[in-house]
Amino acid sequence: MHINLAYDIPAWEEKEIIRELSNRNINYSIINVNENPFKIKSMENNDLVIVRCISSSKSLYFSKIAETYGFYTVNSYNTINITSNKAITSMLLVKNNIKTPETFIAFSIEKAMDAADNLGYPVVIKPVTGSWGRMISICRNRNELRDFLEYYENVSNIFYIQRYVKRPKRDIRIIAAGENIIAATYRYQKDSWKTNTHLGGRVERAILSDDQKETIIKVAGLFKDSIIGIDAMEDNNEITVHEINNRVEFRGAAQIYGNIIVKSIVDFIYKLARC
C-alpha cells in the first residue's frame, strides 16, 4: 500500500514523521485536508493514510471519508470516534474492566450537583471533547462547583464529572503502537495540578511494573492497528487509566527517548502498509 499522511496543520510530530519517511526513502504523499473538498462517494483504494489532524472533528470526518474511499486508516474512524470523546472512552474502559475514575454524566446542573455529592469532594469536571487540559477544573466544594457549572453551561449541557484520584504529583503518558509500548514517561505538574507538558510539566522516563504493563497492553488491544497515547495515574500501587489520546503528541517524550518514538511509529506504519 502507498502511504499518505493527512493533516490540517503540520505540527512538530507530523514534521518528524515526514522526515523519518524521507530518510528511509519510503514513498509517501501529503494530504492537507484544508486544501480540498472531498466528494462523498464509494470507491476502491488500497492505500494507507495516517490521519493526524490537530482538529479532532476534522480527523473524525476525514477518517470516515477516507474509509469510504477504500483507504486503510491509522487511526481508524472507530478509534478516533471513541478516543475523541471522554465519555465514550470511560464507557469502553468500564465495560472491559479497566480501572478508571468513577464517572457520572449529567444533563442538568442540579443532577451534576447530585452526582458530585455522590462522589464526594473534590471532583473533577471535564468537557467530553478537547485536549491540552483546556476547561478541565477541580472543584473542592458545592459553591465552587455551582459557579463553574453555571459558566460551563454556556459551552455545553453535557456534564462529565469524575471522582478526584489522589495521586503523586505526576501522571504517566504511554505511547503505544498496536499492542506494543514504545514509550512511557512520568509527567510532573509545575504550577498547576495538571501535568500537560505544554503547560510546563517536565518529563522523565517511567518504569512500569509488570501489572501496569499488562493493563496498558489490555487498553491498547481495544484499538486495532492504532497509535495512541494512554494517560494513567498511580493509585494505591495500581494504575488508573483516565484518558486515551488519538493524535498522540510525543515531542515531550522525545526529550527522553530521542528518535526512538518516531522510528517505532514509522516501523509500525510500514509494516501495516506491507500487509
DACORLIN-V561321 format. One record per run of one state. SS is the DSSP state (H for helix, E for strand, - for the rest). FROM is the first residue (numbers start at 1). TO is the last residue. If there is no record, write none. Layout:
# DACORLIN-V561321
SS;FROM;TO  SS;FROM;TO
This chain:
# DACORLIN-V561321
-;1;2  E;3;7  -;8;11  H;12;23  -;24;27  E;28;32  -;33;47  E;48;51  -;52;55  H;56;68  -;69;71  E;72;74  -;75;76  H;77;83  -;84;85  H;86;95  -;96;102  E;103;106  -;107;108  H;109;119  -;120;122  E;123;126  -;127;136  E;137;139  -;140;141  H;142;152  -;153;158  E;159;163  -;164;169  E;170;177  -;178;179  E;180;188  -;189;196  H;197;199  -;200;201  E;202;205  -;206;209  H;210;220  -;221;226  E;227;235  -;236;237  E;238;245  -;246;250  H;251;257  -;258;259  H;260;274  -;275;275
